[in-house]
Amino acid sequence: MPDPAPSGIRLDQATVRLGGRVVLDGLRLSLSERRIGILGRNGSGKTTLLRLIAGLIAPDQGRVTVEGADPFADRKAALGNLGILFQNPDHQILFPTVEEELAFGLVQQGLPQREALARAHDLLAGEGRSHWAQAPVSTLSQGQRHYLCLLAVLMMQPRTILLDEPFAGLDLPTQARLSRRLAALPQRLVTITHDPAALEGADRVLWLEAGRIALDGPPAEVLPAFIAEMERIGACDADADLAG
Ligand SMILES: Nc1ncnc2c1ncn2[C@@H]1O[C@H](COP(=O)(O)OP(=O)(O)OP(=O)(O)O)[C@@H](O)[C@H]1O
């Protein structure tokens, strides 16, 4: 198993404001485990944290580095270091056919189209899905499009893959298949979810609450505490403790 990174993901007092509100509040984190979960309820800042780590937004204060590089300033390094599997495949897919979608990232990185397509065909063959190559993406189901997005990320061989609610909207067999596929990957996975069950196998779970880390530890410690708190909040009629 390759060492996923020399230095991992670091946040140093990273603050993000959106619409005049502090959404991530002075986060200090050093993430180097292979299976990391970020858990939080709706609006806690999970997607914003993912976007920050991915370099899609810059912190208003503080600093973010991924493998030593600033992912916002150094997009080229970020593309090699990080892949993102978005919750909705339709926000990710750009091209009409499967092979074009798979080849795109490598072409962006300077590989000739013919070679990028050949790599796409190799990957599909390895997955037993050679018949997908020329298929219009529009003929794939939601679950298949999600899987295509994962393959597109794997084409780039990033050290770390950020997963945003990877199982949302997938049926149980598709979830089980995707879960096995992800578990077998050598890469570091950072999974963002509101579902504690998705993080039972994690090495480390960070519970994000109102843009801060409420608890950080092994799943056996964090998941029961999170579930108990969600049950407590669920028993109330309104999120009276949510600001704004
Ligand atoms: N562009 C924006 N402008 C203003 N506020 C925003 C913007 N994007 C997100 N927010 C606010 O930031 C907070 C965190 O949002 P974020 O999407 O990161 O949460 P989340 O934990 O991913 O939620 P969910 O589980 O519902 O997807 C929310 O209160 C949200 O309303």
The ligand as an SDF file (V2000), in Angstrom:
LIG
                    3D

 31 33  0  0  0  0  0  0  0  0999 V2000
  -22.8620   30.9970   -0.7780 N   0  0  0  0  0  0  0  0  0  0  0  0
  -23.3010   31.1030    0.4740 C   0  0  0  0  0  0  0  0  0  0  0  0
  -23.6840   32.3000    0.9750 N   0  0  0  0  0  0  0  0  0  0  0  0
  -24.1150   32.4290    2.2370 C   0  0  0  0  0  0  0  0  0  0  0  0
  -24.1800   31.4070    3.1100 N   0  0  0  0  0  0  0  0  0  0  0  0
  -23.8170   30.1930    2.6710 C   0  0  0  0  0  0  0  0  0  0  0  0
  -23.3670   29.9720    1.3370 C   0  0  0  0  0  0  0  0  0  0  0  0
  -23.0750   28.6540    1.2070 N   0  0  0  0  0  0  0  0  0  0  0  0
  -23.3420   28.0830    2.3990 C   0  0  0  0  0  0  0  0  0  0  0  0
  -23.7890   29.0060    3.2790 N   0  0  0  0  0  0  0  0  0  0  0  0
  -24.1530   28.7750    4.6730 C   0  0  0  0  0  0  0  0  0  0  0  0
  -23.0560   28.1610    5.3070 O   0  0  0  0  0  0  0  0  0  0  0  0
  -23.4980   27.1880    6.2440 C   0  0  0  0  0  0  0  0  0  0  0  0
  -22.7970   25.8840    5.9680 C   0  0  0  0  0  0  0  0  0  0  0  0
  -23.1830   25.4050    4.7010 O   0  0  0  0  0  0  0  0  0  0  0  0
  -22.6070   24.0230    4.1270 P   0  0  0  0  0  0  0  0  0  0  0  0
  -23.2300   23.8150    2.7780 O   0  0  0  0  0  0  0  0  0  0  0  0
  -21.1370   24.0290    4.2150 O   0  0  0  0  0  0  0  0  0  0  0  0
  -23.1860   23.0010    5.1800 O   0  0  0  0  0  0  0  0  0  0  0  0
  -23.3070   21.4110    5.1350 P   0  0  0  0  0  0  0  0  0  0  0  0
  -22.8500   20.9310    6.4570 O   0  0  0  0  0  0  0  0  0  0  0  0
  -22.6210   20.8850    3.9260 O   0  0  0  0  0  0  0  0  0  0  0  0
  -24.8710   21.2150    4.9970 O   0  0  0  0  0  0  0  0  0  0  0  0
  -25.7340   20.0630    4.2700 P   0  0  0  0  0  0  0  0  0  0  0  0
  -25.5660   18.8160    5.0800 O   0  0  0  0  0  0  0  0  0  0  0  0
  -27.1230   20.6110    4.3860 O   0  0  0  0  0  0  0  0  0  0  0  0
  -25.2590   19.9600    2.8530 O   0  0  0  0  0  0  0  0  0  0  0  0
  -25.0040   27.1230    6.1190 C   0  0  0  0  0  0  0  0  0  0  0  0
  -25.5530   27.8750    7.1660 O   0  0  0  0  0  0  0  0  0  0  0  0
  -25.2840   27.7800    4.7970 C   0  0  0  0  0  0  0  0  0  0  0  0
  -26.5280   28.4510    4.8330 O   0  0  0  0  0  0  0  0  0  0  0  0
  1  2  1  0
  2  3  1  0
  2  7  2  0
  3  4  2  0
  4  5  1  0
  5  6  2  0
  6  7  1  0
  6 10  1  0
  7  8  1  0
  8  9  2  0
  9 10  1  0
 10 11  1  0
 11 12  1  0
 11 30  1  0
 12 13  1  0
 13 14  1  0
 13 28  1  0
 14 15  1  0
 15 16  1  0
 16 17  2  0
 16 18  1  0
 16 19  1  0
 19 20  1  0
 20 21  2  0
 20 22  1  0
 20 23  1  0
 23 24  1  0
 24 25  2  0
 24 26  1  0
 24 27  1  0
 28 29  1  0
 28 30  1  0
 30 31  1  0
M  END
$$$$
